[in-house]
Amino acid sequence: MNDRYDAGYGGAPYELVGYDEFGQPVYRQVPPPGQTPQHSPQQDEYGSYDPYGGQPHGQAQAQAQAHTQGYQQEYGQAYGQGYEQGYGYDPYATGQQTSPVVSSYDTGRQQTQAAEQTAYIPQQAGPAPSSAPPEAGPQAEPQGEPDYRTEQFAFVEEQPEDSEDVIDWLKFTENRTERREEAKRRARGRVVALVVVLALVAVGGVGYLWYDGKLPGSSSDSTAGTTTAAGAQKRDVIVVHLHNTKGSGTATALLVNNTTTKQGTTVLLPNSLALTDENGTATTLAKSVDDDGSSGTRDELDTVLGTDIEGTWRLDTPYLNNLVELVGSIDIDTNADVPDPEAKRKGEAPLVKKGKEQTLSGKMAVAYATYRASGESQNAQLQRFGQVMQGVLRKLSSDTQAATTTVQTLAQILDPSLTDKDLGAFLAKLADRAKEGEFKTALLPVQTDGRLSTQAGDSVVKDVLGGAARSPEKGAAVEVGIRNATADKDATEQARVVLLNGGYTFVDGGTADVAQAVSQVTYADAAKKEDAAEVAKTLGLPTSSVKKGKAAPNADVSVVLGQDYKASD
């Protein structure tokens, strides 16, 4: 045996001397050079390993057989027979094969002995050699040293299953921790995303409510912050002038589409509204429409109302008739019986009857929109015009292309400021408002002198038009005092309208107790002579009625209407 094992224990090498009955290698310490090796109790005289501690071979074999018989008696004849039949390795060198099947008892016994006793391995020092020789005899054992048996020596191998279990547990713990952390990250991500979505929804909702005018303080019904909210709203405005081609006079209204509050409005403008022309001269709306044209009147209205009118729509009565016929008649609540203008005899049935949900044709709509009963103010006729316009919008198509086709079918010459496509698109939007019930009509209140009242500035100019009232300065127009001596109570109102339309300031002088046959026009200041002559001309009085005299204290020119005064139609 030349195999050497240098374990380094105590500095002495070991060499392989053989194998035990379990197939494990057996080593011995190599003596230093020049020293005769001594036999240990486990070696025979030939240097071979004796696993039975120096006992005679016969005795060792007898012990092995006795040991085998003990197993057979304890665990049954079948085990002993299988053991003797021989399969595998014979630990007693009998040359017979023993069964490769090892009983669970042997395996457990070996493991128990290996755990209870200290195995002799090359790295451990052997038992100290005894000074006395062993006693002879079959039962003798070495004195002073432990009884070591070869089956007690075994190498304890690490069980790989335990290591794998530990690794699997570590992996499981690590994966579980990672899954928890990943779940936390996902939860945080979902919370952040939810917060962002909620913030966007809140901002979008507030923006929509603001855009729709439903936030507190953004409605025209609010008293606080109304001016700011109304001024920030977006409005589209055009002015429409109704010209009565068979009579005289005009009616003016503003069509307003508030795109912020989704509200449509017709603002009726009295003809007596005081304006200032491009020369700085005081005038009225009616006179401006006749003298200054559409462009001049639009600019003057912007100045007084603080609006931005985008265009002018001149609607003569024949075109109003055609418009109503194109939309298929209108249904409105009428407030008066309107006679037929073409009736040849008095007492004939009215063309338009007073009542709810009256259906009007084109001719009937024109008659109702221009009708003004005896003793009525111009505002009454103006309100009827507003009813007709709202009825037309309810029947007009909300489709832009269809509404434009209707406008083009009228074949009227429009003002250059407003094309047929622009007018069609604008009317389609107002038609949608009227169908949804988001449309109203408002009358612009003016005082007797044509100036805007405080009520007008708050309720209409600011809230509806989003503008600011800027009436001409008082005293800019000639003030004319009227005293009625005609015995006709309507003469005062008729003269007032005529004067306001002429650009004068009306001053009510009351009614005379006694009728007077001839009218008189007087002035106190010679500088007002020409103004007095113009007043007489405006009222239809002869220039001979103008004289210098005493005028009313609050008027530049005083007029006493006599029975020769004929009110103009």
VONU-586826 format. One record per residue (C-alpha): y, z, x; residue number from 1. Coordinates in steps of 0.2 Angstrom, whole numbers, plus 5000, padded with zeros to 4 digits. Layout:
N
[[Y; Z; X]; NUM];
...
This chain:
569
[[5000; 5000; 5000]; 1];
[[5016; 4994; 5008]; 2];
[[5027; 4997; 4993]; 3];
[[5041; 5009; 4998]; 4];
[[5052; 5018; 4986]; 5];
[[5068; 5025; 4994]; 6];
[[5075; 5037; 4981]; 7];
[[5086; 5045; 4992]; 8];
[[5081; 5063; 4986]; 9];
[[5082; 5074; 5001]; 10];
[[5083; 5059; 5012]; 11];
[[5064; 5056; 5012]; 12];
[[5056; 5039; 5007]; 13];
[[5041; 5037; 4995]; 14];
[[5027; 5025; 4995]; 15];
[[5016; 5019; 4981]; 16];
[[4999; 5026; 4982]; 17];
[[4991; 5021; 4965]; 18];
[[4993; 5021; 4946]; 19];
[[4987; 5035; 4934]; 20];
[[4977; 5032; 4918]; 21];
[[4993; 5028; 4908]; 22];
[[4997; 5014; 4920]; 23];
[[5012; 5023; 4928]; 24];
[[5015; 5021; 4947]; 25];
[[5011; 5036; 4958]; 26];
[[5021; 5039; 4974]; 27];
[[5020; 5051; 4989]; 28];
[[5032; 5056; 5002]; 29];
[[5031; 5047; 5018]; 30];
[[5030; 5059; 5033]; 31];
[[5042; 5057; 5048]; 32];
[[5035; 5047; 5062]; 33];
[[5023; 5057; 5073]; 34];
[[5018; 5069; 5059]; 35];
[[5001; 5069; 5052]; 36];
[[5002; 5067; 5032]; 37];
[[4995; 5082; 5023]; 38];
[[4985; 5080; 5008]; 39];
[[4991; 5087; 4992]; 40];
[[4979; 5095; 4980]; 41];
[[4980; 5080; 4970]; 42];
[[4974; 5068; 4984]; 43];
[[4956; 5067; 4990]; 44];
[[4951; 5066; 5008]; 45];
[[4953; 5047; 5008]; 46];
[[4971; 5048; 5003]; 47];
[[4968; 5041; 4986]; 48];
[[4976; 5050; 4971]; 49];
[[4966; 5062; 4961]; 50];
[[4973; 5065; 4944]; 51];
[[4962; 5080; 4941]; 52];
[[4969; 5091; 4955]; 53];
[[4955; 5090; 4968]; 54];
[[4941; 5094; 4956]; 55];
[[4924; 5085; 4959]; 56];
[[4924; 5068; 4950]; 57];
[[4909; 5074; 4940]; 58];
[[4918; 5089; 4933]; 59];
[[4933; 5078; 4929]; 60];
[[4923; 5066; 4920]; 61];
[[4914; 5080; 4910]; 62];
[[4931; 5087; 4905]; 63];
[[4937; 5070; 4899]; 64];
[[4921; 5068; 4889]; 65];
[[4923; 5086; 4881]; 66];
[[4941; 5082; 4877]; 67];
[[4936; 5066; 4868]; 68];
[[4923; 5075; 4858]; 69];
[[4936; 5088; 4853]; 70];
[[4947; 5073; 4846]; 71];
[[4932; 5066; 4837]; 72];
[[4927; 5083; 4829]; 73];
[[4945; 5086; 4824]; 74];
[[4949; 5069; 4817]; 75];
[[4933; 5062; 4812]; 76];
[[4918; 5052; 4817]; 77];
[[4926; 5035; 4814]; 78];
[[4939; 5039; 4827]; 79];
[[4926; 5044; 4840]; 80];
[[4916; 5029; 4837]; 81];
[[4930; 5017; 4839]; 82];
[[4935; 5026; 4854]; 83];
[[4918; 5025; 4862]; 84];
[[4915; 5007; 4857]; 85];
[[4929; 5003; 4870]; 86];
[[4944; 4993; 4869]; 87];
[[4958; 4993; 4882]; 88];
[[4960; 5004; 4897]; 89];
[[4947; 5017; 4902]; 90];
[[4956; 5032; 4909]; 91];
[[4940; 5039; 4917]; 92];
[[4935; 5023; 4926]; 93];
[[4919; 5020; 4917]; 94];
[[4923; 5002; 4916]; 95];
[[4922; 5001; 4897]; 96];
[[4936; 4994; 4886]; 97];
[[4943; 5005; 4872]; 98];
[[4952; 5000; 4856]; 99];
[[4970; 4995; 4858]; 100];
[[4974; 5005; 4843]; 101];
[[4982; 5021; 4848]; 102];
[[4981; 5035; 4835]; 103];
[[4997; 5042; 4829]; 104];
[[4991; 5059; 4834]; 105];
[[4989; 5054; 4852]; 106];
[[5006; 5046; 4852]; 107];
[[5014; 5061; 4844]; 108];
[[5005; 5073; 4856]; 109];
[[5011; 5063; 4871]; 110];
[[5029; 5063; 4865]; 111];
[[5028; 5082; 4862]; 112];
[[5020; 5086; 4879]; 113];
[[5033; 5075; 4887]; 114];
[[5047; 5084; 4878]; 115];
[[5040; 5101; 4882]; 116];
[[5036; 5099; 4900]; 117];
[[5045; 5093; 4915]; 118];
[[5039; 5076; 4921]; 119];
[[5036; 5073; 4939]; 120];
[[5046; 5058; 4944]; 121];
[[5050; 5052; 4962]; 122];
[[5068; 5058; 4961]; 123];
[[5061; 5076; 4958]; 124];
[[5054; 5087; 4971]; 125];
[[5036; 5091; 4970]; 126];
[[5029; 5108; 4968]; 127];
[[5029; 5119; 4984]; 128];
[[5013; 5117; 4993]; 129];
[[5002; 5133; 4993]; 130];
[[4998; 5141; 5010]; 131];
[[4980; 5146; 5004]; 132];
[[4967; 5133; 5002]; 133];
[[4961; 5130; 4984]; 134];
[[4945; 5140; 4979]; 135];
[[4929; 5130; 4977]; 136];
[[4921; 5129; 4961]; 137];
[[4922; 5118; 4946]; 138];
[[4934; 5130; 4937]; 139];
[[4945; 5134; 4951]; 140];
[[4963; 5129; 4951]; 141];
[[4976; 5130; 4965]; 142];
[[4984; 5147; 4967]; 143];
[[5003; 5150; 4966]; 144];
[[5007; 5133; 4958]; 145];
[[5009; 5127; 4940]; 146];
[[4995; 5117; 4932]; 147];
[[5002; 5100; 4931]; 148];
[[4993; 5087; 4922]; 149];
[[4995; 5068; 4923]; 150];
[[4998; 5066; 4904]; 151];
[[5013; 5077; 4906]; 152];
[[5022; 5064; 4917]; 153];
[[5031; 5051; 4907]; 154];
[[5048; 5042; 4908]; 155];
[[5059; 5046; 4893]; 156];
[[5066; 5029; 4888]; 157];
[[5082; 5027; 4878]; 158];
[[5078; 5022; 4860]; 159];
[[5088; 5005; 4857]; 160];
[[5088; 5009; 4838]; 161];
[[5099; 5024; 4841]; 162];
[[5111; 5014; 4851]; 163];
[[5112; 5000; 4838]; 164];
[[5114; 5012; 4824]; 165];
[[5129; 5020; 4833]; 166];
[[5136; 5002; 4836]; 167];
[[5134; 4998; 4818]; 168];
[[5143; 5014; 4813]; 169];
[[5157; 5010; 4824]; 170];
[[5159; 4993; 4818]; 171];
[[5158; 4999; 4800]; 172];
[[5171; 5012; 4803]; 173];
[[5182; 4999; 4812]; 174];
[[5180; 4986; 4798]; 175];
[[5184; 4999; 4785]; 176];
[[5200; 5004; 4794]; 177];
[[5205; 4986; 4796]; 178];
[[5202; 4983; 4777]; 179];
[[5212; 4998; 4772]; 180];
[[5227; 4992; 4783]; 181];
[[5225; 4975; 4777]; 182];
[[5225; 4981; 4759]; 183];
[[5241; 4991; 4763]; 184];
[[5250; 4976; 4770]; 185];
[[5245; 4966; 4755]; 186];
[[5251; 4979; 4743]; 187];
[[5268; 4981; 4753]; 188];
[[5270; 4962; 4752]; 189];
[[5267; 4962; 4733]; 190];
[[5279; 4976; 4731]; 191];
[[5293; 4966; 4741]; 192];
[[5289; 4950; 4731]; 193];
[[5290; 4959; 4715]; 194];
[[5307; 4967; 4719]; 195];
[[5314; 4950; 4725]; 196];
[[5308; 4942; 4708]; 197];
[[5315; 4956; 4698]; 198];
[[5332; 4955; 4707]; 199];
[[5332; 4936; 4705]; 200];
[[5328; 4938; 4686]; 201];
[[5342; 4951; 4684]; 202];
[[5355; 4940; 4693]; 203];
[[5350; 4925; 4683]; 204];
[[5351; 4935; 4667]; 205];
[[5368; 4941; 4670]; 206];
[[5374; 4924; 4676]; 207];
[[5367; 4917; 4660]; 208];
[[5375; 4930; 4649]; 209];
[[5391; 4927; 4658]; 210];
[[5390; 4909; 4656]; 211];
[[5386; 4910; 4638]; 212];
[[5400; 4923; 4635]; 213];
[[5389; 4937; 4629]; 214];
[[5393; 4950; 4642]; 215];
[[5405; 4964; 4637]; 216];
[[5423; 4959; 4640]; 217];
[[5419; 4940; 4641]; 218];
[[5420; 4938; 4622]; 219];
[[5436; 4933; 4613]; 220];
[[5433; 4948; 4602]; 221];
[[5436; 4960; 4616]; 222];
[[5453; 4968; 4618]; 223];
[[5451; 4973; 4637]; 224];
[[5451; 4959; 4649]; 225];
[[5452; 4945; 4636]; 226];
[[5465; 4935; 4645]; 227];
[[5456; 4934; 4661]; 228];
[[5439; 4930; 4653]; 229];
[[5447; 4917; 4642]; 230];
[[5457; 4909; 4656]; 231];
[[5441; 4907; 4666]; 232];
[[5432; 4898; 4653]; 233];
[[5429; 4879; 4653]; 234];
[[5437; 4869; 4639]; 235];
[[5438; 4850; 4635]; 236];
[[5453; 4846; 4624]; 237];
[[5460; 4830; 4616]; 238];
[[5474; 4828; 4603]; 239];
[[5471; 4818; 4587]; 240];
[[5486; 4811; 4577]; 241];
[[5483; 4805; 4559]; 242];
[[5495; 4792; 4554]; 243];
[[5497; 4789; 4535]; 244];
[[5500; 4770; 4534]; 245];
[[5503; 4770; 4515]; 246];
[[5515; 4784; 4515]; 247];
[[5525; 4793; 4528]; 248];
[[5522; 4807; 4540]; 249];
[[5508; 4812; 4553]; 250];
[[5496; 4826; 4555]; 251];
[[5491; 4833; 4572]; 252];
[[5476; 4843; 4578]; 253];
[[5468; 4848; 4594]; 254];
[[5449; 4846; 4596]; 255];
[[5443; 4859; 4608]; 256];
[[5425; 4860; 4615]; 257];
[[5423; 4877; 4625]; 258];
[[5408; 4873; 4636]; 259];
[[5407; 4891; 4642]; 260];
[[5405; 4899; 4625]; 261];
[[5398; 4884; 4617]; 262];
[[5411; 4885; 4603]; 263];
[[5420; 4870; 4595]; 264];
[[5437; 4872; 4587]; 265];
[[5450; 4862; 4577]; 266];
[[5467; 4869; 4581]; 267];
[[5480; 4863; 4568]; 268];
[[5497; 4860; 4574]; 269];
[[5512; 4861; 4561]; 270];
[[5524; 4847; 4563]; 271];
[[5538; 4859; 4564]; 272];
[[5532; 4865; 4581]; 273];
[[5547; 4866; 4593]; 274];
[[5545; 4855; 4609]; 275];
[[5556; 4850; 4623]; 276];
[[5556; 4831; 4628]; 277];
[[5557; 4824; 4645]; 278];
[[5576; 4825; 4645]; 279];
[[5576; 4844; 4641]; 280];
[[5581; 4841; 4623]; 281];
[[5574; 4851; 4609]; 282];
[[5563; 4842; 4597]; 283];
[[5548; 4844; 4585]; 284];
[[5531; 4839; 4585]; 285];
[[5533; 4826; 4571]; 286];
[[5549; 4819; 4579]; 287];
[[5540; 4818; 4596]; 288];
[[5525; 4808; 4589]; 289];
[[5537; 4795; 4581]; 290];
[[5549; 4794; 4596]; 291];
[[5540; 4799; 4612]; 292];
[[5523; 4791; 4609]; 293];
[[5506; 4798; 4613]; 294];
[[5510; 4801; 4632]; 295];
[[5526; 4810; 4629]; 296];
[[5519; 4821; 4615]; 297];
[[5504; 4826; 4625]; 298];
[[5514; 4831; 4640]; 299];
[[5526; 4841; 4629]; 300];
[[5511; 4850; 4620]; 301];
[[5504; 4855; 4637]; 302];
[[5521; 4862; 4642]; 303];
[[5522; 4873; 4626]; 304];
[[5504; 4878; 4625]; 305];
[[5499; 4879; 4643]; 306];
[[5484; 4868; 4640]; 307];
[[5477; 4852; 4649]; 308];
[[5475; 4839; 4635]; 309];
[[5463; 4825; 4642]; 310];
[[5467; 4811; 4630]; 311];
[[5475; 4806; 4614]; 312];
[[5466; 4799; 4599]; 313];
[[5477; 4790; 4586]; 314];
[[5468; 4789; 4570]; 315];
[[5476; 4779; 4556]; 316];
[[5471; 4782; 4538]; 317];
[[5461; 4765; 4537]; 318];
[[5451; 4770; 4552]; 319];
[[5448; 4787; 4545]; 320];
[[5441; 4778; 4529]; 321];
[[5429; 4768; 4540]; 322];
[[5424; 4783; 4550]; 323];
[[5418; 4792; 4534]; 324];
[[5409; 4777; 4528]; 325];
[[5400; 4775; 4544]; 326];
[[5393; 4793; 4545]; 327];
[[5388; 4791; 4526]; 328];
[[5401; 4801; 4517]; 329];
[[5405; 4820; 4519]; 330];
[[5402; 4836; 4509]; 331];
[[5416; 4849; 4509]; 332];
[[5424; 4862; 4498]; 333];
[[5440; 4855; 4491]; 334];
[[5454; 4867; 4485]; 335];
[[5464; 4855; 4474]; 336];
[[5462; 4840; 4462]; 337];
[[5469; 4825; 4471]; 338];
[[5475; 4811; 4460]; 339];
[[5471; 4793; 4464]; 340];
[[5485; 4785; 4473]; 341];
[[5481; 4768; 4465]; 342];
[[5481; 4775; 4447]; 343];
[[5492; 4765; 4436]; 344];
[[5494; 4778; 4423]; 345];
[[5497; 4797; 4424]; 346];
[[5484; 4808; 4417]; 347];
[[5469; 4798; 4423]; 348];
[[5454; 4808; 4431]; 349];
[[5458; 4814; 4448]; 350];
[[5450; 4805; 4463]; 351];
[[5444; 4821; 4471]; 352];
[[5440; 4836; 4460]; 353];
[[5442; 4854; 4466]; 354];
[[5426; 4863; 4469]; 355];
[[5411; 4868; 4481]; 356];
[[5401; 4855; 4491]; 357];
[[5411; 4840; 4485]; 358];
[[5404; 4823; 4491]; 359];
[[5419; 4812; 4497]; 360];
[[5418; 4794; 4501]; 361];
[[5430; 4786; 4514]; 362];
[[5444; 4783; 4501]; 363];
[[5442; 4800; 4494]; 364];
[[5442; 4808; 4511]; 365];
[[5459; 4799; 4516]; 366];
[[5467; 4804; 4499]; 367];
[[5462; 4823; 4502]; 368];
[[5467; 4823; 4520]; 369];
[[5485; 4817; 4516]; 370];
[[5487; 4826; 4499]; 371];
[[5502; 4838; 4498]; 372];
[[5506; 4845; 4481]; 373];
[[5523; 4848; 4474]; 374];
[[5530; 4864; 4482]; 375];
[[5517; 4865; 4495]; 376];
[[5521; 4867; 4514]; 377];
[[5515; 4855; 4526]; 378];
[[5502; 4867; 4532]; 379];
[[5492; 4865; 4516]; 380];
[[5491; 4847; 4519]; 381];
[[5486; 4850; 4537]; 382];
[[5472; 4862; 4532]; 383];
[[5465; 4848; 4521]; 384];
[[5465; 4837; 4536]; 385];
[[5456; 4850; 4546]; 386];
[[5442; 4851; 4533]; 387];
[[5439; 4832; 4533]; 388];
[[5438; 4832; 4552]; 389];
[[5425; 4846; 4552]; 390];
[[5415; 4837; 4538]; 391];
[[5415; 4821; 4549]; 392];
[[5409; 4830; 4564]; 393];
[[5394; 4838; 4554]; 394];
[[5388; 4820; 4549]; 395];
[[5391; 4812; 4566]; 396];
[[5376; 4810; 4577]; 397];
[[5374; 4822; 4591]; 398];
[[5367; 4808; 4602]; 399];
[[5380; 4802; 4615]; 400];
[[5375; 4784; 4614]; 401];
[[5374; 4784; 4595]; 402];
[[5391; 4793; 4593]; 403];
[[5399; 4780; 4606]; 404];
[[5392; 4766; 4595]; 405];
[[5400; 4773; 4580]; 406];
[[5417; 4774; 4589]; 407];
[[5415; 4756; 4595]; 408];
[[5411; 4750; 4578]; 409];
[[5428; 4756; 4572]; 410];
[[5436; 4743; 4583]; 411];
[[5452; 4752; 4584]; 412];
[[5463; 4751; 4599]; 413];
[[5462; 4767; 4608]; 414];
[[5475; 4775; 4619]; 415];
[[5473; 4771; 4638]; 416];
[[5470; 4789; 4641]; 417];
[[5454; 4789; 4631]; 418];
[[5440; 4776; 4632]; 419];
[[5427; 4773; 4619]; 420];
[[5413; 4780; 4629]; 421];
[[5423; 4796; 4633]; 422];
[[5428; 4798; 4615]; 423];
[[5410; 4795; 4609]; 424];
[[5403; 4808; 4622]; 425];
[[5416; 4821; 4617]; 426];
[[5413; 4819; 4598]; 427];
[[5394; 4820; 4601]; 428];
[[5396; 4837; 4609]; 429];
[[5408; 4843; 4595]; 430];
[[5395; 4836; 4582]; 431];
[[5382; 4847; 4590]; 432];
[[5393; 4862; 4588]; 433];
[[5397; 4859; 4570]; 434];
[[5378; 4857; 4566]; 435];
[[5374; 4873; 4574]; 436];
[[5388; 4882; 4565]; 437];
[[5397; 4885; 4581]; 438];
[[5413; 4877; 4574]; 439];
[[5429; 4884; 4566]; 440];
[[5446; 4878; 4561]; 441];
[[5462; 4888; 4566]; 442];
[[5480; 4885; 4561]; 443];
[[5493; 4888; 4575]; 444];
[[5506; 4900; 4568]; 445];
[[5524; 4896; 4570]; 446];
[[5540; 4904; 4565]; 447];
[[5553; 4896; 4553]; 448];
[[5563; 4890; 4568]; 449];
[[5547; 4881; 4575]; 450];
[[5544; 4893; 4589]; 451];
[[5527; 4901; 4592]; 452];
[[5525; 4919; 4586]; 453];
[[5517; 4933; 4595]; 454];
[[5502; 4931; 4584]; 455];
[[5500; 4913; 4589]; 456];
[[5501; 4918; 4608]; 457];
[[5487; 4931; 4606]; 458];
[[5475; 4923; 4593]; 459];
[[5475; 4905; 4596]; 460];
[[5485; 4900; 4612]; 461];
[[5476; 4912; 4623]; 462];
[[5459; 4915; 4615]; 463];
[[5456; 4897; 4609]; 464];
[[5466; 4886; 4621]; 465];
[[5465; 4898; 4636]; 466];
[[5484; 4894; 4638]; 467];
[[5501; 4903; 4638]; 468];
[[5514; 4900; 4625]; 469];
[[5531; 4893; 4632]; 470];
[[5542; 4889; 4617]; 471];
[[5559; 4882; 4621]; 472];
[[5573; 4894; 4624]; 473];
[[5582; 4899; 4608]; 474];
[[5598; 4891; 4605]; 475];
[[5593; 4875; 4614]; 476];
[[5593; 4865; 4597]; 477];
[[5607; 4864; 4585]; 478];
[[5605; 4878; 4572]; 479];
[[5607; 4872; 4554]; 480];
[[5609; 4883; 4539]; 481];
[[5603; 4877; 4522]; 482];
[[5609; 4884; 4505]; 483];
[[5601; 4877; 4490]; 484];
[[5612; 4872; 4476]; 485];
[[5602; 4858; 4468]; 486];
[[5593; 4869; 4455]; 487];
[[5576; 4863; 4463]; 488];
[[5567; 4877; 4472]; 489];
[[5557; 4865; 4482]; 490];
[[5573; 4857; 4490]; 491];
[[5575; 4871; 4503]; 492];
[[5557; 4868; 4510]; 493];
[[5559; 4849; 4510]; 494];
[[5575; 4851; 4519]; 495];
[[5568; 4863; 4532]; 496];
[[5554; 4851; 4536]; 497];
[[5565; 4837; 4538]; 498];
[[5577; 4847; 4549]; 499];
[[5562; 4854; 4560]; 500];
[[5555; 4836; 4562]; 501];
[[5572; 4831; 4567]; 502];
[[5572; 4843; 4581]; 503];
[[5584; 4856; 4573]; 504];
[[5583; 4874; 4571]; 505];
[[5582; 4879; 4553]; 506];
[[5592; 4894; 4546]; 507];
[[5589; 4899; 4528]; 508];
[[5605; 4902; 4519]; 509];
[[5597; 4906; 4502]; 510];
[[5600; 4899; 4485]; 511];
[[5616; 4896; 4475]; 512];
[[5618; 4904; 4458]; 513];
[[5627; 4889; 4451]; 514];
[[5621; 4871; 4454]; 515];
[[5633; 4859; 4464]; 516];
[[5634; 4841; 4461]; 517];
[[5639; 4835; 4478]; 518];
[[5632; 4840; 4495]; 519];
[[5643; 4847; 4509]; 520];
[[5641; 4847; 4528]; 521];
[[5653; 4858; 4538]; 522];
[[5655; 4863; 4556]; 523];
[[5667; 4876; 4563]; 524];
[[5668; 4870; 4581]; 525];
[[5675; 4853; 4585]; 526];
[[5662; 4851; 4598]; 527];
[[5649; 4851; 4584]; 528];
[[5656; 4837; 4574]; 529];
[[5644; 4824; 4581]; 530];
[[5630; 4836; 4578]; 531];
[[5635; 4838; 4560]; 532];
[[5636; 4820; 4557]; 533];
[[5618; 4818; 4564]; 534];
[[5612; 4832; 4552]; 535];
[[5619; 4823; 4537]; 536];
[[5611; 4807; 4543]; 537];
[[5594; 4816; 4545]; 538];
[[5595; 4824; 4527]; 539];
[[5600; 4807; 4520]; 540];
[[5617; 4812; 4515]; 541];
[[5633; 4801; 4517]; 542];
[[5644; 4804; 4532]; 543];
[[5658; 4807; 4520]; 544];
[[5650; 4824; 4516]; 545];
[[5654; 4830; 4534]; 546];
[[5670; 4841; 4535]; 547];
[[5677; 4854; 4547]; 548];
[[5676; 4871; 4539]; 549];
[[5668; 4887; 4539]; 550];
[[5650; 4888; 4545]; 551];
[[5637; 4901; 4543]; 552];
[[5639; 4915; 4556]; 553];
[[5621; 4912; 4562]; 554];
[[5622; 4892; 4562]; 555];
[[5631; 4879; 4571]; 556];
[[5631; 4867; 4556]; 557];
[[5630; 4873; 4538]; 558];
[[5624; 4862; 4523]; 559];
[[5625; 4865; 4505]; 560];
[[5612; 4854; 4496]; 561];
[[5619; 4847; 4480]; 562];
[[5611; 4838; 4466]; 563];
[[5614; 4821; 4475]; 564];
[[5601; 4827; 4488]; 565];
[[5585; 4817; 4487]; 566];
[[5571; 4823; 4497]; 567];
[[5562; 4810; 4507]; 568];
[[5543; 4806; 4504]; 569];
